């Protein structure tokens, strides 16, 4: 199957939006994931301001789901919202009204010229994420994008990495929601404390069923229709990469098409698969099963891990060594719950992750530190899906995955 760049040029857009059709979101229905606001916060960990400085921010992309304003940046006490933008004038006006922002731009290309703006969040169409991040950094802006880091064009991975190397003083962040879900947040803390040892086996599952007969979720230039499941893998792959900050080295993947052969109509890139499941070898030598599935059943952004001394599936279970390491870590002050958010910033959806991702981005800028998902983790979450789909088109042939470093 030809996966060269020419398949994606026609689908690359400028700023998030949607076709002029009635989608599930526009119909006022709750979008799966957005309604998952339950989260367990350690209220004893009060938010404390690090600085009085306000980062001057621009936000791009209202789209069908108003995603640009979902992360609380417009309410953050360390943010001055300078401007907002969307390609669709009516959505741009609505965005400005909701954010109480007087200044608007018709496009990101115009916004990046504003020297007042220090940082931009791009809630734009997935095929343009890498291009938009690069554009922002080339204009001296810190940047965060929605997931994935890129979509479809593997050359974007290299371009994004090179741009980050050339602009080391700028923060690049990808807003992968799973890293601030309660379970993955705890897993990452325990892994970094050495509680699990090396990870023998891990699973990540992103299952987004579409209700039969319901209107489809819209997307700018129909990008959601012109791809494959594993091009949107990060909610699943985060359950290894976000825990360990390590990578996958190869993959064997299988895809499932419609059972009725008459319904197996290839889309714009020739894909017929509705779901894809990959078996990945990890950099540690372990195995990971990652799934992106659109069939019926519960909505899932979930995962679990099993290590040398313990595992985690909603809670920790370990052998004697693991239990000792666990209790020593807790006794030493390790906290497994997220602390409080800044006043006015809500946790939001996708497991109460939205506000934490926005706060993390601003805090990383103020402190000059790496964000929760920097460019290496972003590529290690996104790129494996690209190669998993190649494997699926070759009936599960094992395919090597590139390794990245700054």
Secondary structure, 3 states (H helix, E strand, C coil): CCCCHHHCHHHCCCCCCCCCCCCCCCCCCCCCCCCCCCCCECCCCCCCCCCCCCEEEEEECCCCCCHHHCCCHHHCCCEEEEEEECCCHHHHHHHHHHHCCCCEECCHHHHCCCCCCCEEEECCCHHHHHHHHHHHHHCCCEEEECCCCCCCCCHHHHHHHHHHHHCCCCCEEECCHHHHCHHHHHHHHHHHCCCCCCEEEEEEEEECCCCCCCCCCCCHHHHHHCCCHHHHCHHHHHHHHHHHCCCEEEEEEEEEECCCHHHCCCCCCCCCEEEEEEEEEECCCCEEEEEEECCCCCCEEEEEEEECCEEECCCEEECHHHHHHHHHHHHCCCCCCECCCCCCCCCCHHHHCHHHHHHHHHHHHHHCCCCCCCHHHHHHHHHHHHHHHHHHHCCCCCEECCCCCC
